[in-house]
Amino acid sequence: MVKSTFHNLSPAKRQRIIDAAIDEFGARSYGTATVDRIVAAAGISKGSLYQYFGGKAALYRWLLLEYMTERKMAAIESHTAPQGPLGVWETLEQAFLAGVRFTASEPKLARLGARFLRDLELEPELAQIAQVHRKNSHQWLLDLLQRGQAHGELRAGLDLDTVAILLAQALGEGMLEVLAGRCGVGLSELLDDPSVTNALGQQEVLELARKVTAIFRFGTAPREDAP
């Protein structure tokens, strides 16, 4: 994906390229976004970009799967550093809250992520990126659930793979629908402008996440009569 030549650039130049790419891909569909506009905004030659990424597809993939993921995880970690270790459900609740905060702190990246979701059905070549993202997210959830099960937070014998899949849907697409409703907009409007979630207070967002995790938490808690 990204080549070593990109990492050898000065931080300022790297960021100019990143910012130009985020602006271009966030404002236009993947199919209509162009390398020409990116390099013009970044102040580099087209040949240079190909030396760093190899092309539009590689740059887009790196932004979605690596750069954005790193920024999101940094945001989550900065808001979830606990006095002591968090349990499974508290981790999920705080991670969801941090994700919503991410929209406010990184509006351009949030817009890029929303554009990606809108383009998925229209751009077949984006399916592979979505597949990798789902695989990575699933593994993170599965690892978290396995640790929780080892510590007695989930009963033995649960199909954790299935629980992880359902949790991802509930706290992903499902919560987007809920957030849109709470903000008084449609899902399409939310994806057009993710910043509308800024109108919700942190406690309200946290309570929404807790309602979802409670369904799983109390349906998977250890119990005497578990099969």
Stockholm file with secondary structure:
# STOCKHOLM 1.0

chainA/1-227         MVKSTFHNLSPAKRQRIIDAAIDEFGARSYGTATVDRIVAAAGISKGSLYQYFGGKAALYRWLLLEYMTERKMAAIESHTAPQGPLGVWETLEQAFLAGVRFTASEPKLARLGARFLRDLELEPELAQIAQVHRKNSHQWLLDLLQRGQAHGELRAGLDLDTVAILLAQALGEGMLEVLAGRCGVGLSELLDDPSVTNALGQQEVLELARKVTAIFRFGTAPREDAP
#=GR chainA/1-227 SS CCCHHHHTSCHHHHHHHHHHHHHHHHHSCTTTCCHHHHHHHHTCCHHHHHHHTSSHHHHHHHIIIIIHHHHHHHHHHHHHCCSSCCCHHHHHHHHHHHHHHHHHHCHHHHHHHHHHHHHTTTCGGGHHHHHHHHHHHHHHHHHHHHHHHHTTSSCTTCCHHHHHHHHHHIIIIIHHHHHHHHTTSCHHHHHHCGGGGGGSCHHHHHHHHHHHHHHHHHHHSCCTTCC
#=GC SS_cons         CCCHHHHTSCHHHHHHHHHHHHHHHHHSCTTTCCHHHHHHHHTCCHHHHHHHTSSHHHHHHHIIIIIHHHHHHHHHHHHHCCSSCCCHHHHHHHHHHHHHHHHHHCHHHHHHHHHHHHHTTTCGGGHHHHHHHHHHHHHHHHHHHHHHHHTTSSCTTCCHHHHHHHHHHIIIIIHHHHHHHHTTSCHHHHHHCGGGGGGSCHHHHHHHHHHHHHHHHHHHSCCTTCC
//
